[in-house]
Amino acid sequence: MNFPHNHRLVTTADFKSVFDKSNKVSQRCLLVLFKPNQKSHARLGLVIGKRAINRAVDRNRTKRILRESFRHYQEKLTGFDVIVIARQKCDKLTKQKLREGIDQLWEKLLTHS
């Protein structure tokens, strides 16, 4: 399954609405902000800054892993706008640990909502 444009948060207004009126779940390296939307699908926004992950290769790897995890949970997350923010030292995690961490946050989000 691909990651179509309408399943992404792209505009500043989209991001601002989630930042302003959101709930959150977090762990050491990742913070997930979420709010209900009026759509029949979930939308994802990623904030992966240079401060959190210095090298571009590592930032891109992290984004790929987060998007892939989102694809697997997309059906369960229907009706949410979600922003995932990487915190410092996130690049030190292995692919497996990062994937386990984001999957745990999706589950936490679903029980939280």
N, C-alpha and C positions, 0 to 999 in steps of 0.2 A: 504494500500500500504506500502511495506517495504522500507528500505533505503539501496539499494544495494551498493556494494563496488565501482562500477564504477561511482557512484554519489557523491563520497567523494573526498576531497583533502587529500591525505595521505602522499605523499613524500615531502621532504624538498624543492625540486625543484618546485613542484606545489605551495606550499605556497609562496616561494620566488618570483615566477613570478607574483603572485597577489600583494604582498607587493611592488614590484618594479614598476609595471606599472598599477596602479589602480586608479579608481575614488572612491569617498566615500560619504556616507550619514550617518548622525549620529543623535543621541539624547542624553539625559543626561546619560543614562546607557549603551547604545549600540552603537557600531561603525560598519558599514558594508563597507567593501572594496570589489570592484568588477571590473572585466575586462571581455571582450568578450573572449570566447574560440571557437575553431573550431569544437566543438562536437555538437551532436544533443540533448544534455541534459545539465542541469545545474549541477554544482558540488559544494558541501558545505564543508567548513572547519570551525572549531570552535576553538577559543582561549579563554578559560575560566580559568584564573589564580587564584592562591591562594590569591594574593593581592586583586583581585577584589571581590572574593567570598571565604571567609575563610573556611567554612565547606564543606566537600566532599559531604554530602547529598544535600546541596544547589547547589553546582556546577553541580551535576548529574541531579537534577530537572530542572535547567536552560537549560542544554543541551537537555533534553527530550523535553522541550517546544519549543526550537529553532528548533530542527529537525522536530517536528510535524508541525510547522508553515511552514517550508521549503517544506515539503511534499505537503502541500495544494497549495503552490505557484509554485511548480516545473514546471508545464506546462507553466506558464507565463514567468518564468525565463530562459527558454531554451536558451542555447548559452552563459551562463555566468559562470565564476568561482567566487564564493562568499566566503568571510571570515567574520564571525561575531566575534567581539571582545567584551567581557564584560568589563565594566568599574566598578570602585568602587561603592559600595552601590547598586549594581544590585540585590543582595540577599535580599534587603529590599522590593523589589516589590512583590506584590501578583502575583499569576499565571496569573490572568486575565489581570493585568496591563502590565506584561511582554509580554504576547501574543499580546495585543493591540499594544504595542510599536514596536514589530518586524514586525507585519502586516503593520503598518504605514510605516516602513522603506522599506519593499518590494515594496509598492505602490510608494514611493518616488524614489526608484531605477528604477522602470519601467518608470516613467516619466522623470527621469534624463538621461536615456540612449538613 
